[in-house]
């Protein structure tokens, strides 16, 4: 049963990765078809067309924080589901019920800590950019 749960959770982790890979492949193949199929057309596609200035440090920190919050939130939700499955399959054994409750509690604490970290970083960034 544990192996089945691990396999299902591992499969759930790969779904977003596959979706991103498929989306990237679709964008690349669409742009190649739109431009042509010659070597020179491929070189034109590879040339950078965006000449904007790179993000400032506060914007970069915001992006990193947003990505970290997304990853932590996704892991916390997965652990919440895993704890719920462990709770349901504990069959009334007090030790297994306690472990499942701890998993659920710590995953909720993880979500709260991630949200607080996001709020603190955004507060500091907004105040730093306001004075600069």
C-alpha positions as CSV (number, residue, x, y, z in Angstrom):
1,X,0.0,0.0,0.0
2,X,2.9,2.4,0.8
3,X,4.4,1.7,-2.5
4,X,1.2,2.5,-4.3
5,X,0.8,5.8,-2.4
6,X,4.4,6.8,-3.2
7,X,3.9,5.9,-6.9
8,X,0.7,8.0,-7.0
9,X,2.3,11.0,-5.3
10,X,5.4,10.8,-7.6
11,X,3.0,10.8,-10.6
12,X,1.3,13.9,-9.3
13,X,4.6,15.7,-9.0
14,X,5.4,15.0,-12.6
15,X,2.1,16.4,-14.0
16,X,3.2,20.1,-13.8
17,X,6.6,19.3,-15.2
18,X,5.1,17.5,-18.2
19,X,2.6,20.3,-18.7
20,X,5.4,22.9,-18.8
21,X,7.5,20.8,-21.1
22,X,4.6,20.3,-23.5
23,X,3.8,24.0,-23.4
24,X,7.4,25.0,-24.2
25,X,7.6,22.4,-27.0
26,X,4.3,23.7,-28.5
27,X,5.6,27.3,-28.4
28,X,8.9,26.4,-30.1
29,X,7.3,24.3,-32.8
30,X,4.7,27.0,-33.5
31,X,7.3,29.7,-33.9
32,X,9.5,27.5,-36.1
33,X,6.5,26.7,-38.4
34,X,5.6,30.3,-38.6
35,X,9.0,31.5,-39.6
36,X,10.1,28.8,-42.0
37,X,12.2,25.7,-42.0
38,X,15.6,26.9,-43.4
39,X,18.8,27.2,-41.5
40,X,18.8,31.0,-41.8
41,X,15.2,31.1,-40.6
42,X,16.3,29.1,-37.6
43,X,19.2,31.5,-36.9
44,X,16.7,34.4,-37.1
45,X,14.5,32.7,-34.5
46,X,17.5,32.2,-32.2
47,X,18.5,35.8,-32.3
48,X,17.3,37.8,-29.3
49,X,14.6,40.2,-30.1
50,X,13.9,41.5,-26.6
51,X,16.3,44.4,-25.8
52,X,14.7,45.4,-22.5
53,X,16.7,46.1,-19.4
54,X,17.1,43.2,-17.0
55,X,14.9,43.3,-13.9
56,X,16.1,45.2,-10.9
57,X,17.2,43.5,-7.7
58,X,13.8,44.0,-6.0
59,X,11.9,42.6,-9.0
60,X,14.3,39.6,-9.1
61,X,13.7,38.9,-5.4
62,X,10.0,39.1,-5.9
63,X,10.2,36.6,-8.7
64,X,12.4,34.2,-6.7
65,X,10.0,34.5,-3.7
66,X,7.0,33.8,-5.9
67,X,8.6,30.7,-7.3
68,X,9.6,29.5,-3.9
69,X,6.1,30.1,-2.5
70,X,4.6,28.1,-5.4
71,X,6.9,25.2,-4.8
72,X,6.4,25.3,-1.0
73,X,2.6,25.6,-1.4
74,X,2.5,22.7,-3.9
75,X,4.6,20.5,-1.6
76,X,2.4,21.4,1.4
77,X,-0.8,20.5,-0.4
78,X,0.7,17.2,-1.5
79,X,1.8,16.5,2.1
80,X,-1.7,17.4,3.2
81,X,-3.2,14.9,0.8
82,X,-0.7,12.3,1.9
83,X,-1.4,12.9,5.6
84,X,-5.2,12.6,4.8
85,X,-4.6,9.3,3.0
86,X,-2.5,8.0,5.9
87,X,-5.2,9.1,8.4
88,X,-7.9,7.3,6.4
89,X,-5.8,4.1,6.0
90,X,-4.6,4.0,9.6
91,X,-7.3,1.5,10.6
92,X,-7.6,3.1,14.0
93,X,-4.1,2.3,15.2
94,X,-3.2,5.1,17.5
95,X,0.5,5.4,16.4
96,X,-0.4,5.6,12.8
97,X,-3.2,8.1,13.5
98,X,-0.8,10.3,15.5
99,X,1.8,10.2,12.6
100,X,-0.9,11.2,10.1
101,X,-2.1,14.0,12.3
102,X,1.5,15.3,12.7
103,X,1.9,15.2,8.9
104,X,-1.3,17.2,8.4
105,X,-0.3,19.7,11.2
106,X,3.2,20.2,9.9
107,X,2.0,20.7,6.3
108,X,-0.5,23.4,7.5
109,X,2.4,25.0,9.4
110,X,4.4,24.9,6.2
111,X,1.7,26.8,4.3
112,X,1.5,29.4,7.1
113,X,5.2,29.9,7.2
114,X,5.4,30.3,3.4
115,X,2.6,32.9,3.4
116,X,4.3,34.8,6.2
117,X,7.6,34.7,4.4
118,X,6.0,36.0,1.2
119,X,4.3,38.8,3.1
120,X,7.5,39.8,4.9
121,X,9.6,39.8,1.7
122,X,7.0,41.8,-0.2
123,X,6.8,44.3,2.7
124,X,10.6,44.8,2.8
125,X,10.8,45.1,-1.0
126,X,8.0,47.7,-1.2
127,X,9.5,49.7,1.6
128,X,13.0,49.5,0.1
129,X,11.9,50.6,-3.3
130,X,9.7,53.4,-1.9
131,X,12.8,55.0,-0.2
132,X,15.1,54.5,-3.2
